[in-house]
């Protein structure tokens, strides 16, 4: 199980004369067990981050000879740069999706080699008028989608009504909901609140006819897609399903091959990312939003009611980050980090080994 860095630590992976030859050539065999520094690797709560962390830890221990290490698990992507430059922590992060703060002088960041994208997705069977923001924004009426005919009066009819997601069944107790007072304080919401595990835009506070849009938890979206809902006047509530709840919903949609066979509300809009094998398990398309721009990004605030964001997230080069002090204090570790690269195909291959749903949280 390469996505569990702690379980991997009880095994030895790099065994054999070919690895011994490399260790001797680099003189790592002489220093094994003598290093005093304890590296810290920050691991996020998605599978590709766990895989990167596991591989890096194996190389640290079995090649470079570090006998102690720390894996700092963070179920969010907030303030990673503060933990990296903190002297008592000095956390290395091998998969950073957020834009790197240009003012950080104590950190170094370079591309990992993976090009990724966060977005909203819909099943491939979703009619065009229900998979593009403009028809939903205008609430256009139509009964035709290519060669197929759907008995709908509104593009919203394809999506689940309010209350379709049974959060009590998923989480047992409302105190366990993904969106609560603690999480909203953590991400810095000053006005927005969650009601029964959902974020409700002003347009849907009292209006009937709003539908459900599924996110995992507030720390993953960080107010971006909540603001998009508000600023594009889309009639959706953001329902925070957690990973098990979201996967269960996608599984049920996937099992129904055609909307006509199942009746209404077979569609779903959900937040995910790529590269990821989930899209092979559940064939999906992008929900079409206005394209990303710097102008749009400059209007971003974590507080959805203050944010002016009305576009999709960008396609980005995923970064890896290290405290710059380690370049001189731990040169072998720094060299390993600087030469640690993965591309999309390599990352996908490893995630497939773990299962098509892995990596969501």
N, C-alpha and C positions, 0 to 999 in steps of 0.2 A: 504494500500500500504506500505508494510514493507520495501521497498527499498528506501523510501524517509524519511530520518531522520527528516527533518524539518516539513513535513506534520504530521508525527507521533506525534510531540511535542504538537500539538493542541488537541490530544486525550489522554485519560487515559486508559491504557491497563491492568494494574495489579490491578483489582478491585475485591473485594470480601473478605469474612472473612478469607479464607485460606491465602491470601496475607497479610492481617492485622495481622494475627497470627505470620507470619514470621517476619514482621517489628518490632512487639513488642518483640519477642524473641531475636532479635539482637539489640534492643534498637534504631533502626533507627527512630522510631516514635518520639523520644525525640529530635532528632537533625534535623529533617526535616525543611527546610527553614532557618537554622542557619549557614549553611556552607558558607564560604567566598571565597573558591578557585573555579576558573572557569576552569574545565577540557577542554582540546582541543583534539579532535579526528580527525586524518587525514583520509579522505576517498578518495580512488582512483576512477577512472572513469569506473569501471566495477561493475556489479550488486552484486556479492557476497560480495565485500567490502562494498557496500551500505547496504546490509542486516546486516552484522556484526556491522556496525556503528549504525544502527537503534536499534538493540537489546541492544547493550551496552548502548546507550543513554537512552533507556527506563529504564533499570536497575539503571543507575546513578540517574535519576530524581525520579522515582517512588519507588525505594527500598532504595537507599542510601540518598535521600533527597537533592541532588544538584538541585538548582533552575536555575542556569546559566551554560551554556556550549557553546563551539564553535565547529563547524564542518568545518574543513579546507579541501576544495575540491581541489584536484590536478589531472589534466588530464594526469599525467605521473607518472612514478615510479622512478624518479631521485632525489637523495639527500634527501631521507626521513630521514636518520640518522642525517643529519645536522639540520633539523627542529625539530627532536625529542629532541636533546640535547640543542638546543637554549633556554636560560633561559626564554625569553619572550614568547616562544611558547610551549615548553614541550609537543609536540604532541605525543599522543598514536596512534599507527597504529596496527590494528587488522588483517591485511592480507598483509604480505610482502613476495614476491616471490623471490626477488633477494637474493644472498648470503650475509649473514650478515657480515659486516666488523669486523674482529676479534680484531682490535685495539681499538674498541669503548669501553671505560671504563665507560662512563656516561650513557650507555644504557643497558637494559636487554632484551634478546630475548629468547623465548622458543617456541616449536611447538604449533600451534593452534589445531592440530589434523587432519587437512586435508592434504592428499598427492596429489600433483598436478603435472601437466606437460604442458608445452607449446610445440607446435610442428607445423609442416606443415601437412595438411590433404588434402585428395582427396575423392570424392564421392566413395561409395562402388562399383559402376558400372565401375570404371576406370580399364582398362586392366592392368595386372601386369607390362608389359613392360613400361607403362606410369606412374607407381606409385612407381618406384624404381630408385634411382639415377644412378645406374650403366648403365642400358640400355640407359638412357637419356644422360649420360656422354659419352657413346660410340656411341650414335645415331644408335643403332641396328635397323635393319629392320625386320619386321615380320608381318604376316597377321593373326596369330592365337593366341587366348587367351582361353585356356581350350577348352570347347565345342563350343565356339562362334567364328565366323570369322569376322574380322574388315578389311575393305578396307583402310589400311593405309600403307604408304611407310616409315614412321618414327614414333617413339613413341611420337614425338613432335606434330604430326598432331592432336592429341586428344585435344590440348589446344588452347585457343583463340589467334588469331594473334594480333600483335601490333595495337593498335587503337580500339580494341573491346570494351574496357571500355570507355564509354562516360563521362569523368570527367566533362566536361562543363555542361552536363545535371544534373549531381549529385550535383555540387557545384555552379552552375550559373555563377561564375566568377573565372578566374584563380587565383585571389588573395586569394580565399578561399580554394585553394587546401591544402590537409593535409601536403604535403611536399613543403616547401618554404624556403626562406632564414632565417626566424625566427626560424623555427623548426630545421634546420640543425645547426644553431649556438647554440641552446639550448642543443642539445645532443652532441656537440663537434666535428662535422665533420670538418676536416681541408682541405680536398681535394675533397671529394664527394659533388656533387650538384644534385639538382633535375631539370629535364627537363620536362616541361608540366606535373608535378605531379608524375613523375616516377624517380626511380634511375636506371641508365643504366650502367651495368658492361662493362669493356673494351671489352669483347668478342662480345657485342651487339652494340657497338658504331656505327659501319657501316655495320655489317653483316646482310644480309637478313635471314629470317627464324627464328628469335628469337620470343618467345612467351611471354605471360603475366602471371605473378604470383602475387597474390593479398595479400597485407598487409593492415592493418587499417591505421596506421600512424607511422612515424619514431620513436616516443617516445616509442612505444610498442615493436618494434623489437630491437631497440637500436643497429642497425648495425650487429646483429648476423646473420640473415638469408640473408642479403645482402652479407656478407662475404662468407657465404656458397655457394651462387650462383657463386661468383667469383672464389673461391678456388676449387670448383668441376667442373669448366668449363661448367656450365649449361647454356643453351641458353634461359635465362629468363630475362625480365625486371621486377623489383619490382614496381608495380603500387599501390599507396596508395589510397584505396577506401573510407576510413571512414567507420563507422559502417553501415549507411543506404545503401551505395553503395554495400558493401560486402554482406549484407543480401539479397538485391535485386538480386544480381548475383546468390547466392545460391538458392534462390527461383525459379529462372528461370531454373537452372540446375535440381533442384528437380522435377519440373513439367514434365520434359521430362524423361520418364522411360527407354528409350533405345537410345543409340547413333545412331543406324542405322536409327531410325525414324526421327531424327532431322538433319542429315548431320554432317559435321565436327564441331570441336571446342566446343563440349559439355562438355569437361572436365574442371577442375579448380583445381589449387593448392592454398591453402589459409592458413593463420596463425590463429590458435585458441588455445584453451587450454581445459583441463579437470581437475576435473569434471565440466561438463556443459551440460544442457539439449538441447543445440543446436544440439548435435550429435544424439539425438532422433528424432528431427524434420528433420534433414538432415543426414541420415545414412552415416557415413564416416569411412575411414581407415587412418592410418598413412601413409604419404608419407615417404618411407624408405630412411633414411640417415645413414651415419656411426654413430655408437653409441657414446654417450658422453664419454669423458675421461678427466682426469685432465690435461693430456698433451695437449689436444685440447683446454681446457679452458684457459690454461696459454698463449695461443697465441692470446687471445681475445683483441681486441681494438674496441672502438665505431666507429672508422673510418674504414669503410669496405675495403678501398684500402690498409690499413696498417695491417689489421687483418689477422691472419693465421687460423681462425676458419674454420673447415671443417667437423663438426659433428652436431648432433642434440642437443637440450638442455636436461638437466638431469631431471629425475623424482626426485622431491624434496619434502621435508616436509615444508609446508607453515608455516611461523613464525608470531608471534605477538611481538610487540616491545613497550617498555615503558621506559621513563627516570628513572634511578635508584634512583634519589632523591625523587621520589614520594613514595618509600617504607617507608620512615620515615615521610615525610611531610603530606602524605595523605594515611594512612595505610588501610582505608576501600576501597578506590578506587584501591589501589594496590592489595589487596586481591581479589577483584572482577576480576580484570584483570588476576591474576595468576590462577584463577579457571574457567576462561571463555574458554571452549573448544567446538569444533564442529568436527564431522567426515564427511567423504565424503557423506554418505547417508543423514545425516541431512541437509547438505548444498544443496544437489541436491533437496531434498523435498521442501525446501523453494524457491529455484530458479524456480522450476516447477510452484509454485503458481503464480509467476510473469510473466510466459510465457516462451516458449522454446527459444526465441531469446534474453532474457534479459541478461545483464551482459557484453555486448561487448564493451560498451563505452558510 
